[in-house]
C-alpha cells in the first residue's frame, strides 16, 4: 500500500470518527429544548481541531513507520490525488450554495454552520473514498 493510499485511509477514518463524535455530542445536549438552541460552537471547534491534530499525528506516525515511502510519489499518485480532490470538491460547492440559500432565507446560524460542516465532511469522505477506490480497482486517466 502506497503512502498516499494510507493517507487517504487516515483522512477517511478521522473524518468519519470526528463527525460522528460531533453529532453524538450535539444530539446528547438537546434535552427538552430545540436543536438549534444547543451550544454547538465549542463542540464543532474541538472536533475539527482534534481531527486536524489526529490527521497530522497519524501522518507523521505513518512516515516514521515506513520512512522510505513517505515522500515517494509517482505520476499515478499525483493523478489519483488530483482526481480525489476534484470529486470531493463537488460537495464543498454544493454546501456553499446551500449555506448561501439558507443565509438568504435568514435561517438560524446553527443550521448554516452545520450544512457547511457536513459539506466539508462529505467532501473529505467522498474524495478519500474515490482515492482508495482508484488505488484498489485501478485508475483510468482521461
N, C-alpha and C positions, 0 to 999 in steps of 0.2 A: 504494500500500500504506500503510495507516494505521500510526501509531507503535505501537499496541497489537499489531498483527499482526507487526510487526518484532520487538517484544519477545518474542512467543510463539516466533518462529523462533530468536531468540537463546537462549532458555531450552531449547528442544528440542535444538539443536546442542550447546550447552555441557554439558548433562546427559548426552547420549549419549557425547560425547568423554571427559568426566570418568569416567564409569562404565567405559567400555571400557579406559581407561588404568589404572584401579584393578584391574580383573580381570586384565589382562595382566601388571601388575607382581606381583600376588599369585601368580598361576599361575607366573610366571617364578621365583619364590623357593621353590617347593615342593621341588625336588630329590628326594632319596630318602625324605624324611620324610612325615608325614601333613599333609594340607592344613590341618587345624585347628591345627597347630603353627607355621604361618607367622606371622611378626610382621606383622600386618595393621594395627594401630592407627595407626602413623605414616603409612602409605600412605593409609589412609582419611581421616585428618585433613588431609593435604596435598591430596588430590584434592577433598575437599569445600571446603576453604578456597580452593583455586585456582579452583574453579567459581564460588564466590561472587564472588571478585575479578574474574574474567573477565566474569561477567554484569554487574557494576557498570560496568566499564570499557567494555564494548560498548554498554550502555545510554547511557552518557554520550557515547560517540562517535556514536551514532545521533542523540542530541539535538543535538549540535553540528552534525552534517551536515544536519539539517533542523530548525532551531530553531522554525519556525512550527507544526510538527506535534507537538512534544514534549509539550506539556501539553493538547493538544486531545483531548477525549473527548466523544463524544455518547452518547445513550441506548443505541444499538446496541452501542457499545464496552463500556459497563458491563454490559449483559446478556450479551454473549459472554464477557467476563471471568468473570462470576459462573458461567455455565454451565460453562466450562472448569474452574474451581476445584471445582465440585460433582462433576464427572465424575472429576477426578483424586483427590479425597479418598477415593474408594472403596478405592483401593489402600493408603492410609495406614491406614485402618481394618482392612483385611484383613491388612496387615503387622503391625499391633499385636496383633491376635488371634493370628496365627501365632507371634509372638515370645512372647506370654504363654503359649501352649501349650508352646512349646519350653522356656521357663524352668521351667514346672511339671514338665516331663519331665526337667529337670536336664541339658539338652544343653550342650555347650561354648559359651562366650561367643562364639567365632568365628562359629558358625552363627547365633546370635541377632542379633549385630551385623550380619551380612551380610543376614539377612532384613529387618531394619529398613531398612538402606541400600537394598536392592533395592526395598522398598515405596516409599520416597521417590523413587527414580529412576523407577519405573513411574508413580507419581502425577504427577510432573513431565512425563514423556513423554506420557502419556495426556491430561493436562489441556492441554498445549500443542498436541497434535495435534487435540484437539476444538476449540480456539480457531481454529486455522488452517483446519480444515475448515469451521467456521462462517463464517469470513471468505470463503473461496473459493467455497463452494457455497450460501451463504445460511443464514440463521438464522431459524427459526420460533419465535416466542415462544409460551409455553404459554398 
